[in-house]
């Protein structure tokens, strides 16, 4: 029996998944960023964990990103024109 997602979480099925690795207080923090492909302004960030080295953090980030993505090949992409950047 499959679990149906809530209506407000259904967009996560078709989202682009990216990873973020940043150094905070001597540890490397890994987060996953879910971006809606239809509405790029809808973003969800989930912290995965902290690691003692950058190499371990990058390995974990890549693995978690591929696991969380519906399409592990990475073909789900956000339209970059969906963001309204003013360069001035």
Order of alpha helices (4+ residues) and beta strands (2+ residues): beta-beta-beta-alpha
